[in-house]
Amino acid sequence: MFFLLRVAFWLSIVLVLLPSGKYQAESQAPAIGAADAVSAASAAVSDMSGFCERQPEACQVGGQAAVAFGQRAQAGARYLFDLLQDSLAPAQTGSIGRSGPLPQSQNTLTPADLNPEWRGPMPPKDPRRPT
């Protein structure tokens, strides 16, 4: 269980750090400065129980940071999905570009191909060797 949590954590970090470019959401989250994030994190750590009732600003900034983190992770996942889809998808499938009637049979072997290969004579059995 702890392994899955670690994998989810590191995967989310990777997705956030991927370039988002054209995949960034149209409705941008408000820009959060480093000072706001540090103050929100320190307030959350100092007062974990009921800090939203006592410090609504920290809860609001933390919510905005979570939304921004989620949007970055979503944009990174889209980028990674499109990158993998483009690299793994075939450029052309077998059904594209076929012209003319389909062949009646795919059996293209000639009678010479159907003859068995030549094999030399079998070596004599050694009477001293048990089988």
Helices and strands as residue ranges (DSSP letters): H 2-17, G 21-23, H 34-46, H 51-54, H 56-88, H 111-114
